[in-house]
Amino acid sequence: MSWWSQVTGGGRASLASWGLVAIQGVLFVAIAVAPSSWGPSVPAQRPIGGVLFVAGCAGVVAAAWYLGRAVTPVPEPNGFGMSARGVYAWVRHPMYSSVVIGALGVAVARGAAASLLLVVVLGLFFELKTRREERFLMIAYSGYGAYASRTGKFIPWLGKRHKSPIAPE
């Protein structure tokens, strides 16, 4: 399988999923460049923002490491399995949690209220994206439901799944 097929999930990813990836990218850029004139300024806290950004980056690296070849930018699984070890033993979506922490770091360092608001939008976006993603994961991996029932969604111990996201047929 070519590297492009691995990145795209072997061509199985839908246009809607790639649209989610595009929205995610737009939000990242907007957080970094939103003009301070779009709203009130808040005191910039560069050291705190820097620590949050580095922590977020470290979390993304750890999540990618433990997911291995199963990493994909789209919500559809690429067929390389799921992970319930390392950071995935604590939360189901550590990469998204880490991205939000890193984005919060950028917003705090910038001191732009608009950027802080966009971090909240990014968090809500990931909530919606994971709903789609988890439907695919429940179909692809028989053990995902049990894993989701004992593992927090973005924060350890919070957001455990109590019901199937798939409607019975």
N, C-alpha and C positions, 0 to 999 in steps of 0.2 A: 504494500500500500504506500503510495507516495506521501510526502510530508503534507501536501496540500489536502489530500483526501483525509488525512488524520486531523488536520485543523478544521476542516469543514464537516467532519463527521461522515466522511465517505460520500458526501453529496446529499445526505438525507436531511440536512437542516432546511427548514422551511424559510420562505421569504419573511414571514412574521418574526421568526427567531432572529434572523439577521437584522431586522428592523429594531428589535430590542437591543442588540449589540450597538447599533448606530446611535440610538437614543442615549445609551449608557455613555458612549464616547462624547456626545454633545454635552451631557451633564458634567463630565470630567473637565472638559475645556471651559465650560461656563463657570465652574467653581473657581478655576484658576485665573480667569481673566475678567470676571464680572466687574464692571466699573463701580468704584466706591460711590459714585454720584447716583447710583440706582437706589440708594436708600441711606439711612443714617450710618455713620461710621461707628464702629466699636473699637475700643483700644486694642491695637495689634499686640499680640503676645508671641513674638517670634520664637523665644526659647520653648515655650509650651507647644506651639504649633510645630516646631521642628521635631520635638520628641514624639508627638502624635503621628507626624508624617513618617518618621523612621519606624515607629512601632507598626504602623499600617503596612509599610513596605515589607517589613520582616514577616508579618502575618501572611501577606500574599505569597511570599517565597515559601514559607512553611506549608501553606495550603497546597501550592503547586507541587511541592516536593512529595507530599503524602498522596496526592491524587495521581501523580506520575503521568503515564500515557493517557489517562482518562481525562486530562485537562482539555477543555473545549470552550470557546467563547459563547457558544450557543446553548440554549437550554436542553436540547436533545443530547442524550448520552451518545458517545462515539463507539461504544462496544468494547471498551477496554476495562470495564468493571467499575466498581464503586469502592470507596475507601471508608473504613470505620476505625482507622488507627491514627495515631498522632493527634493533630488538632481536630481531625474529624471524629475523634472519640468524644470530644466536648461539645462541638456544634456541627450542625449539618452543612452550614454554608460559611465556613471561616473565611473564604476568600472575599465574599461580599462584606462580611463584618469588617475585615481588614481594610478593604477599599474605603468604606465609610469612615473608619478611624483616620486613615491617611488623608482623605478629602477634608475631614474636620480639621486636621492639622494645617492644611493649606489655608482653609478659611480663617482659622484662628490667627495664623501668622499674618495674613493679609489685613485683617481687621475690617473687612467689608461685610456689612449685614446681609447684603444680597448673596454673598457666597455662603454664609451660614444658613440662609433660607434654602439655598440650592442643595446643601448637604442633607437637609431634611427631605427635600424632594427626592434626592438620590436614595435615601433610606426607604422611602415609600415605594420608589420604583423597584428596588430589589425585593421588597415584599411581594409585589405583583409578579415580578419575573420568577421568583421561586415557586409561586403557585403553579405556574405553567411547567417549570422544570420538575417539580415533584410529581406531577401527573405522569410525565415521561419516565421518571425514575421508578415509580410504583409499577409501571408496566414492564420495564426492562429488567428489574432486579427483584426477585421474589422476597428477599430479606429486607428490602428497603422499608416496608411498613413497620416491622419490629424495631429496626434501627431508629426510625423517626419517632416512634413512641417512647423511646428512652433517651433521646438526645435533643437538646435545645436547638432551635432554628438558627438564631444569630448570636445568642448569649447562652452560656451554659445554664441548664436547668429551666430556661424559659422558652416557651413555644414548642413544647413537645406535641407531636401529632396524636390526637385521640380518635380520629376517624379517618377513613380512607378518602383521598381526594377524588377517587374515581366512583362515579355513580354506578350502582349495580345495574346489570343488564336485565 
